[in-house]
Amino acid sequence: MPVMQTHVAADRLREIVAEVLEIDMAEIQVDSLFYDDLAADSLEKVEIAVRIEREFGVSVEAEDGAALSSVSAALTLLRAKGVVG
């Protein structure tokens, strides 16, 4: 899989979060916190992690999933896995 540009990955992550939380993508900033800013619950956070796995072809381990607090944190994870440049 070729390395994805950061802005492309960020937009796709924002789309995933918007779909899971059923909110407008415009409400989601890269640094918006899933729990505090977007009112996500723990099941929605798990669904976000599952969709990231499917969309980007990566495995999100339990400790990685726990660290997913924002789109920015997800980008950091994808960079560490070599998916985002």
DSSP file (Angstrom, degrees, kcal/mol; ACC not computed):
  #  RESIDUE AA STRUCTURE BP1 BP2  ACC     N-H-->O    O-->H-N    N-H-->O    O-->H-N    TCO  KAPPA ALPHA  PHI   PSI    X-CA   Y-CA   Z-CA
    1    1 A M              0   0    0      0, 0.0     3,-0.1     0, 0.0     2,-0.0   0.000 360.0 360.0 360.0 128.2    0.0    0.0    0.0
    2    2 A P        -     0   0    0      0, 0.0     2,-0.2     0, 0.0     0, 0.0  -0.310 360.0 -93.7 -69.2 155.0    1.5    3.4   -1.0
    3    3 A V        -     0   0    0     81,-0.1     2,-0.3     1,-0.1    81,-0.2  -0.510  42.5-136.2 -70.8 132.6    2.1    6.0    1.7
    4    4 A M  B     -a   84   0A   0     79,-3.4    81,-2.6    -2,-0.2     2,-0.1  -0.650  18.5-108.3 -92.0 144.6   -0.9    8.4    2.0
    5    5 A Q     >  -     0   0    0     -2,-0.3     4,-2.3    79,-0.2     3,-0.3  -0.433  28.5-120.4 -69.1 147.0   -0.5   12.1    2.3
    6    6 A T  H  > S+     0   0    0      1,-0.2     4,-2.9     2,-0.2     5,-0.2   0.894 110.2  50.5 -58.4 -45.3   -1.4   13.5    5.7
    7    7 A H  H  > S+     0   0    0      1,-0.2     4,-2.0     2,-0.2    -1,-0.2   0.855 110.7  50.0 -66.4 -32.8   -4.2   15.8    4.6
    8    8 A V  H  > S+     0   0    0     -3,-0.3     4,-2.1     2,-0.2    -1,-0.2   0.928 113.5  45.4 -68.1 -45.6   -5.9   13.0    2.6
    9    9 A A  H  X S+     0   0    0     -4,-2.3     4,-2.7     2,-0.2    -2,-0.2   0.904 111.5  53.0 -63.6 -41.7   -5.7   10.6    5.6
   10   10 A A  H  X S+     0   0    0     -4,-2.9     4,-2.5     1,-0.2    -1,-0.2   0.908 109.3  48.7 -61.7 -42.6   -7.0   13.4    8.0
   11   11 A D  H  X S+     0   0    0     -4,-2.0     4,-2.1     2,-0.2    -1,-0.2   0.910 112.3  48.1 -64.5 -41.8  -10.0   14.0    5.7
   12   12 A R  H  X S+     0   0    0     -4,-2.1     4,-2.3     2,-0.2    -2,-0.2   0.903 111.6  50.2 -66.2 -39.6  -10.8   10.3    5.6
   13   13 A L  H  X S+     0   0    0     -4,-2.7     4,-2.6     2,-0.2    -2,-0.2   0.910 109.3  51.1 -63.4 -41.9  -10.4   10.0    9.3
   14   14 A R  H  X S+     0   0    0     -4,-2.5     4,-2.4     1,-0.2    -1,-0.2   0.884 109.4  51.4 -62.1 -38.1  -12.7   13.0    9.8
   15   15 A E  H  X S+     0   0    0     -4,-2.1     4,-2.5     2,-0.2    -2,-0.2   0.917 109.7  49.6 -63.2 -43.9  -15.3   11.3    7.5
   16   16 A I  H  X S+     0   0    0     -4,-2.3     4,-2.6     2,-0.2     5,-0.2   0.941 112.4  46.9 -60.3 -48.3  -15.1    8.1    9.5
   17   17 A V  H  X S+     0   0    0     -4,-2.6     4,-2.8     1,-0.2     5,-0.2   0.911 111.9  51.1 -61.8 -42.9  -15.6    9.9   12.8
   18   18 A A  H  X>S+     0   0    0     -4,-2.4     5,-1.7    -5,-0.2     4,-1.0   0.904 111.6  48.0 -61.5 -42.0  -18.5   11.9   11.3
   19   19 A E  H  <5S+     0   0    0     -4,-2.5    -2,-0.2     3,-0.2     3,-0.2   0.937 115.1  44.0 -64.3 -47.1  -20.2    8.7   10.1
   20   20 A V  H  <5S+     0   0    0     -4,-2.6    -2,-0.2     1,-0.2    -1,-0.2   0.919 121.6  38.0 -65.8 -44.3  -19.8    6.9   13.4
   21   21 A L  H  <5S-     0   0    0     -4,-2.8    -1,-0.2    -5,-0.2    -2,-0.2   0.532 103.7-130.0 -86.6  -5.8  -20.9    9.8   15.6
   22   22 A E  T  <5 +     0   0    0     -4,-1.0     2,-0.3    -5,-0.2    -3,-0.2   0.933  64.2 125.1  54.7  51.0  -23.6   10.9   13.1
   23   23 A I  S   <S-     0   0    0     -5,-1.7    -1,-0.2    -6,-0.2     2,-0.2  -0.861  70.1 -82.6-130.3 167.0  -22.4   14.5   13.0
   24   24 A D    >   -     0   0    0     -2,-0.3     3,-2.0     1,-0.1     4,-0.3  -0.500  32.2-131.4 -71.5 136.3  -21.3   16.9   10.3
   25   25 A M  G >  S+     0   0    0      1,-0.3     3,-1.8    -2,-0.2    -1,-0.1   0.807 104.9  68.6 -57.7 -30.1  -17.7   16.5    9.2
   26   26 A A  G 3  S+     0   0    0      1,-0.3    -1,-0.3    -8,-0.0    -2,-0.0   0.725  91.3  61.8 -63.2 -21.0  -17.3   20.3    9.6
   27   27 A E  G <  S+     0   0    0     -3,-2.0     2,-0.6     1,-0.1    -1,-0.3   0.591  90.2  83.9 -78.4 -10.4  -17.7   19.9   13.4
   28   28 A I    <   -     0   0    0     -3,-1.8     2,-0.2    -4,-0.3   -14,-0.1  -0.848  57.0-175.4-106.0 117.0  -14.6   17.7   13.6
   29   29 A Q    >   -     0   0    0     -2,-0.6     3,-1.4     1,-0.1    42,-0.4  -0.653  41.1-107.8 -98.8 162.9  -11.2   19.4   13.8
   30   30 A V  T 3  S+     0   0    0      1,-0.3    42,-2.4    -2,-0.2    41,-0.3   0.845 121.8  40.8 -59.2 -33.8   -8.0   17.4   13.7
   31   31 A D  T 3  S+     0   0    0     40,-0.2    -1,-0.3    39,-0.1     2,-0.3   0.314  82.6 127.1-101.1   9.1   -7.4   18.1   17.4
   32   32 A S    <   -     0   0    0     -3,-1.4    39,-0.5     1,-0.1     2,-0.4  -0.503  61.7-126.7 -65.2 128.6  -11.1   17.6   18.5
   33   33 A L  B  >> -B   70   0B   0     -2,-0.3     5,-1.8    37,-0.1     4,-1.4  -0.636   8.0-138.8 -80.8 131.8  -11.2   15.1   21.4
   34   34 A F  T  45S+     0   0    0     35,-2.9     6,-2.8    -2,-0.4     4,-0.2   0.918  98.6  30.0 -57.0 -47.9  -13.6   12.2   20.8
   35   35 A Y  T  >5S+     0   0    0     34,-0.3     4,-0.9     4,-0.2    -1,-0.2   0.966 128.5  34.9 -77.2 -54.9  -14.9   12.1   24.3
   36   36 A D  T  45S+     0   0    0      2,-0.2    -2,-0.2     1,-0.2    -1,-0.1   0.907 130.7  25.1 -72.7 -44.7  -14.6   15.7   25.5
   37   37 A D  T  <5S+     0   0    0     -4,-1.4    -3,-0.2     1,-0.1    -1,-0.2   0.808 132.0  32.9 -92.5 -32.3  -15.4   17.7   22.3
   38   38 A L  T  4<S-     0   0    0     -5,-1.8    -3,-0.2    -4,-0.2    -2,-0.2   0.419  95.3-127.7-110.2   0.1  -17.5   15.3   20.2
   39   39 A A     <  +     0   0    0     -4,-0.9    -4,-0.2    -6,-0.3    -3,-0.1   0.811  46.0 167.1  58.9  34.9  -19.3   13.4   23.0
   40   40 A A        -     0   0    0     -6,-2.8     2,-0.2    -7,-0.2    -1,-0.2  -0.450  24.9-142.1 -73.0 151.5  -18.4   10.0   21.7
   41   41 A D     >  -     0   0    0     -2,-0.1     4,-2.1     1,-0.0     5,-0.2  -0.598  31.0 -95.3-106.1 177.5  -19.0    7.0   24.0
   42   42 A S  H  > S+     0   0    0      1,-0.2     4,-1.9     2,-0.2     5,-0.1   0.857 123.1  52.0 -64.7 -36.2  -16.7    4.0   24.4
   43   43 A L  H  > S+     0   0    0      2,-0.2     4,-2.2     1,-0.2    -1,-0.2   0.887 109.6  50.1 -67.3 -37.6  -18.6    1.8   21.9
   44   44 A E  H  > S+     0   0    0      2,-0.2     4,-2.3     1,-0.2    -2,-0.2   0.881 108.3  53.0 -66.5 -36.9  -18.3    4.6   19.3
   45   45 A K  H  X S+     0   0    0     -4,-2.1     4,-2.1     2,-0.2    -2,-0.2   0.898 108.7  49.7 -65.2 -39.0  -14.6    4.9   19.9
   46   46 A V  H  X S+     0   0    0     -4,-1.9     4,-2.5     2,-0.2    -2,-0.2   0.915 109.8  51.3 -63.2 -42.5  -14.3    1.1   19.3
   47   47 A E  H  X S+     0   0    0     -4,-2.2     4,-2.5     1,-0.2    -2,-0.2   0.886 107.6  52.8 -63.0 -38.5  -16.2    1.5   16.1
   48   48 A I  H  X S+     0   0    0     -4,-2.3     4,-2.2     2,-0.2    -1,-0.2   0.935 109.9  48.5 -60.6 -45.7  -13.9    4.3   15.0
   49   49 A A  H  X S+     0   0    0     -4,-2.1     4,-2.2     1,-0.2    -2,-0.2   0.904 111.1  50.2 -61.4 -42.6  -10.9    2.0   15.7
   50   50 A V  H  X S+     0   0    0     -4,-2.5     4,-2.3     1,-0.2    -1,-0.2   0.913 111.1  48.5 -63.1 -42.7  -12.5   -0.9   13.7
   51   51 A R  H  X S+     0   0    0     -4,-2.5     4,-3.0     1,-0.2     5,-0.2   0.859 108.5  53.8 -68.3 -33.7  -13.2    1.4   10.8
   52   52 A I  H  X S+     0   0    0     -4,-2.2     4,-2.5     2,-0.2     6,-0.4   0.922 108.1  51.2 -63.3 -42.9   -9.6    2.7   10.8
   53   53 A E  H  X>S+     0   0    0     -4,-2.2     4,-1.4     1,-0.2     5,-0.8   0.947 115.3  41.6 -57.3 -49.3   -8.4   -0.9   10.6
   54   54 A R  H  <5S+     0   0    0     -4,-2.3    -2,-0.2     2,-0.2    -1,-0.2   0.932 117.8  45.2 -64.6 -47.8  -10.7   -1.6    7.6
   55   55 A E  H  <5S+     0   0    0     -4,-3.0    -1,-0.2     1,-0.2    -2,-0.2   0.883 125.4  29.1 -66.7 -41.0  -10.0    1.6    5.8
   56   56 A F  H  <5S-     0   0    0     -4,-2.5    -1,-0.2    -5,-0.2    -2,-0.2   0.448 100.7-122.8-105.8  -1.5   -6.3    1.8    6.2
   57   57 A G  T  <5 +     0   0    0     -4,-1.4     2,-0.3    -5,-0.3    -3,-0.2   0.867  67.5 126.7  65.1  37.8   -5.5   -2.0    6.4
   58   58 A V      < -     0   0    0     -5,-0.8     2,-0.5    -6,-0.4    -1,-0.2  -0.822  61.4-118.1-121.8 162.6   -3.8   -1.8    9.8
   59   59 A S        -     0   0    0     -2,-0.3     2,-0.8    -3,-0.1    -9,-0.1  -0.894  20.0-155.7 -99.8 128.8   -4.2   -3.6   13.0
   60   60 A V        -     0   0    0     -2,-0.5    -7,-0.1   -11,-0.1    -8,-0.0  -0.885  15.2-153.2-106.1 103.0   -5.2   -1.4   16.0
   61   61 A E     >  -     0   0    0     -2,-0.8     4,-2.9     1,-0.1     5,-0.2  -0.228  30.5 -99.8 -70.1 164.7   -4.1   -3.2   19.1
   62   62 A A  H  > S+     0   0    0      1,-0.2     4,-2.2     2,-0.2     5,-0.2   0.887 124.0  48.0 -55.2 -44.2   -5.9   -2.6   22.4
   63   63 A E  H  > S+     0   0    0      2,-0.2     4,-1.1     1,-0.2    -1,-0.2   0.857 112.7  49.2 -68.6 -33.0   -3.2   -0.1   23.7
   64   64 A D  H  > S+     0   0    0     -3,-0.2     4,-0.5     2,-0.2     3,-0.3   0.908 110.5  50.9 -68.2 -41.8   -3.3    1.8   20.4
   65   65 A G  H >< S+     0   0    0     -4,-2.9     3,-1.0     1,-0.2    -2,-0.2   0.883 106.7  54.1 -62.1 -39.1   -7.1    1.9   20.5
   66   66 A A  H 3< S+     0   0    0     -4,-2.2    -1,-0.2     1,-0.2    -2,-0.2   0.820 106.7  52.9 -64.4 -30.4   -7.0    3.3   24.0
   67   67 A A  H 3< S+     0   0    0     -4,-1.1     2,-1.4    -3,-0.3    -1,-0.2   0.547  79.1 107.2 -83.5  -7.6   -4.7    6.1   22.8
   68   68 A L    <<  +     0   0    0     -3,-1.0     3,-0.1    -4,-0.5   -19,-0.1  -0.576  31.9 141.6 -74.4  96.5   -7.1    7.1   20.0
   69   69 A S        -     0   0    0     -2,-1.4   -35,-2.9     1,-0.2   -34,-0.3   0.534  65.7  -0.5-112.8 -11.9   -8.4   10.3   21.5
   70   70 A S  B  > S-B   33   0B   0    -37,-0.2     4,-2.0    -3,-0.2    -1,-0.2  -0.962  78.5 -91.5-164.1 171.8   -8.6   12.5   18.3
   71   71 A V  H  > S+     0   0    0    -39,-0.5     4,-2.5   -42,-0.4   -40,-0.2   0.894 125.6  56.6 -61.2 -39.1   -8.0   12.5   14.6
   72   72 A S  H  > S+     0   0    0    -42,-2.4     4,-2.1     1,-0.2    -1,-0.2   0.909 106.0  48.7 -59.0 -43.5   -4.5   13.8   15.4
   73   73 A A  H  > S+     0   0    0    -43,-0.3     4,-2.0     1,-0.2    -1,-0.2   0.881 110.4  51.7 -64.7 -37.7   -3.8   10.7   17.6
   74   74 A A  H  X S+     0   0    0     -4,-2.0     4,-2.5     2,-0.2    -2,-0.2   0.894 108.1  51.6 -65.7 -39.4   -5.1    8.5   14.8
   75   75 A L  H  X S+     0   0    0     -4,-2.5     4,-2.4     2,-0.2    -2,-0.2   0.904 107.7  52.6 -62.5 -40.9   -2.7   10.2   12.3
   76   76 A T  H  X S+     0   0    0     -4,-2.1     4,-2.2     2,-0.2    -2,-0.2   0.913 110.2  48.5 -59.7 -43.4    0.2    9.6   14.7
   77   77 A L  H  X S+     0   0    0     -4,-2.0     4,-1.4     1,-0.2    -2,-0.2   0.922 111.5  48.8 -62.4 -45.2   -0.8    5.9   14.9
   78   78 A L  H  <>S+     0   0    0     -4,-2.5     5,-2.5     1,-0.2     6,-1.0   0.852 110.1  51.8 -66.2 -34.7   -1.0    5.7   11.0
   79   79 A R  H ><5S+     0   0    0     -4,-2.4     3,-1.6     4,-0.2    -1,-0.2   0.928 107.9  51.9 -64.3 -44.5    2.4    7.4   10.7
   80   80 A A  H 3<5S+     0   0    0     -4,-2.2    -2,-0.2     1,-0.3    -1,-0.2   0.802 109.9  49.8 -62.5 -28.8    3.9    4.9   13.1
   81   81 A K  T 3<5S-     0   0    0     -4,-1.4    -1,-0.3    -5,-0.1    -2,-0.2   0.416 117.0-115.2 -91.1   1.5    2.5    2.1   11.0
   82   82 A G  T < 5S+     0   0    0     -3,-1.6    -3,-0.2    -4,-0.2    -2,-0.1   0.645  86.2 113.1  79.2  15.1    3.9    3.6    7.8
   83   83 A V  S   <S+     0   0    0     -5,-2.5   -79,-3.4    -6,-0.2     2,-0.4   0.809  72.6  47.0 -87.2 -32.7    0.6    4.3    6.2
   84   84 A V  B      a    4   0A   0     -6,-1.0    -2,-0.2   -81,-0.2   -79,-0.2  -0.913 360.0 360.0-115.6 136.7    0.8    8.1    6.3
   85   85 A G              0   0    0    -81,-2.6   -80,-0.1    -2,-0.4    -1,-0.1   0.435 360.0 360.0 -93.3 360.0    3.8   10.1    5.3
